[in-house]
Amino acid sequence: MAENDDVILHLTGVRKTFGPIVALKNMNLTVRAGRVHTILGENGAGKSTLMKILAGVQLPTEGEIRLGGEDYYPRTPQEAAARGLAIVFQELSLCNNLSVAANILATREPSRMGFISERKLLARARALIEELGLPVDVNARVADLSIAQRQLVEIAKGLSHDGRVVIFDEPTSSLSDSEAEILFDIIGRLKAQGKAIIYISHRMEEIMRLSDDITVVRDGEYVTTVKKEETTIEELIALMVGRRMEEIYPPRLGPAPDPAMPPVLKVEGLTRPGAFRDASFELRPGEILGFFGLIGAGRSEVMGALFGMLAAEGRVEIDGKPVTIRSAAEAIAHGIGFVTENRKEQGLVLLHSLRQNISMAALPRYSAKGFLRARAERETAHAEVDRLAIRTGSIETVTGTLSGGNQQKVVLAKWLATKPRILILDEPTRGVDVGAKFEIYRIIRQLAAEGTAILLVSSELPEVLGLSDRVVIMSEGRMREAAARDTLTPERVMTFATGQF
Amino acid sequence: MTDTAQPPQAGHSYLKSLIRQYGGIFLSLVVLCVVFSLTNDRFLSVANFTNILQQVAVIAITAFGMTWVILLGEIDLSVGSIIAVAGMVGAQVIGLGWGFAPALTLTLAAGALLGLFNGVLTAKLLLPSFIVTVATMSIYRGLVSLPTGGAPEMNMDPTWIAIGANSFLGVPIIIWIVAVLFVVNHVLLAHTTFGRKTYLTGGNREAALYSGINVNAIKIKIFMISGLMAAISGILLSSRLYSAQTNAGLSYELDAIAAAVLGGTSLSGGVGTMVGTLIGALIIGVLNNGMNMLSVPYFYQLIVKGLVILVAVYLDVRSKQRQG
């Protein structure tokens, strides 16, 4: 079989069950040298299980896996690495208290008689970072790095294992476009070296750009493998969700808000030294105002200041009256909701039930003389679960067991329960699969149609352009442009966002 | 009724979730009781169980306070010292001839105040509670000896003594106090917004902060509750001992932590109930009582107690993992 000469990794009928639960039903995969093979599927489709099997974290229940023509059933991550598998994890597997160098070479520190040679460690890590062209200092403590920089360290760590097969598990989910470019360069070089690359991502644009082959999985089962040239984004999405999506971004329901209408929120000269300067904008009921910028542009900080989490100077008016918001409680009392960027850290209590998460920002509503109104709380939880179509067995389900998309909907539900008039959405679809993304877009549209004023912060340009009525573009802590959506093109937006105007 | 990650619902599933939540730990309690009643025929009697409940009162009440603290993901190691301070404050006020009610009030106030100090240091200065309370454990223990120079204070009020000695409706007053405090703590934790805010803050402090919860205020109040509960324990202990001892309550913080953890309270915060803590305290009480009746030497008791805690917590953690 000459065709198969360049096949490095081959899976047939791989199945994984946990007791009665089937995590992976039937997985087939053929990965070839010098090609980027994307695995595409919604959250919960079985990609994580597949990665854990390949990484030696879990053994498959059934099925055949061959790596370089030999059986491959690694029992430990060490064994997987020794067999030539390198993995760049999606979420940070770094020790925050250690240096970048110590993290990159963790468990393989150059040492003699158990003593680590600090000098060799730094030299080796620096060589790797330079080879990859990453803008990261190897001496820095990981805790002092931004999320994007940490992801770059994660990449360096994964690539420090010299692998025949390199797996990237959603490496760009916390990178801005310019950092993602660095990653794409690295992938290009690995490919040229003849390595086989398995790539996992939810971002369709980058999948179409990077991939050679694309395998779609759905509900733990192999659907099909297609060549990039022979498919389209629309087709892939249809394969992935099992139905055809009419449109990616649903159109606005009803007319855009009248510019003559008085704004519900007016911000003038909002400044937080070192983070952002002179942020000024207006927001009308029913309007979606997009905030675009690269990571570090100061968008999230502006939102944090509006919500009373960060101190800032300047003038903020709600319904024409000046307000000073010094805490989240005050912001909520003024009718502001804040779907934070990071659902695991700032959004949810993962080990609590959906019910407890949904009510957590609106507790005063469920309080009678300090006692919880349990029935009202349950009713709201049920209503929000229905309204947002959160897929869960019960409102008592532990939130951490839901898929990323459903968790994100719980964060939305939590803020909708506060009945906000102004809703801040910071990266509302980060790490969420395409199907859930559409549903969230539809919810955003619905909220705007009901008169909620929305501030939409996103690093995904198509998302900002697809949903916003007007767009504010920030770079380096300053507002570069605020314009109506129809006057903007992606190129124009990027010009302002990168400060190249 | 309860309010952890998987609260019970109505009817059949309510019973099921109760078993799921407390089954493992309750089984441990039953097994201990069976073992002790087989090895000693005096163990299984109303008189002995009344005795156990009285013995366990101080640990249980301290553990109720500790449960709040651990639910926040914090720890309070100073409660043993606060128990001693409380007894001494009570005895001193009685010595001044002010009578029972002022002595009681000032003792409770002292407990809350020492808790407040722990809370403010932890919340406002952002010091780890482990360090803060290791320090205050030492400070408070030193404070106890200030009035007497290290000698016990034997000067006690008859009403004070009566708390530990008398009964009401045939049940010792101490047991009534435990029962009332259990109900109060349970209701406060499971049915009020304050309790809910505690769970949320312990489960994810940052998310609680973004949800408009004043996490510092919660933290300070909870250390005050812990101090208050320790002070009540101190009153009961000094009442039963007819005196305020400077070394009263020594290492009780460990029994209180053990009771809470045996009862399923997670040391990382956000999960736990007063019901669990009560069962945990009973396990410790039954263990102490049973081994005393068998005349097991004290050092063996320590070893056995430690092993039982390890095994019970391991079984509990494993059964919860298996249930997913």
Interface residues (C-beta under 8 A of the other chain):
Chain A: F307 M309 S327 A328 A329 E330 A331 I332 A333 F338 T340 E345 Q346 G347 L348 V349 L350 L351 H352 S353 Q356 S359 M360 A361 L363 P364 Y366 S367 G370 F371 L372 A374 E396 V398 T401 K414
Chain B: A5 Q6 P7 Q9 H191 T192 T193 F194 G195 R196 K197 Y199 L200 G203 N204 E206 A207 A208 L209 Y210 S211 G212 I213 N214 G270 V271 G324
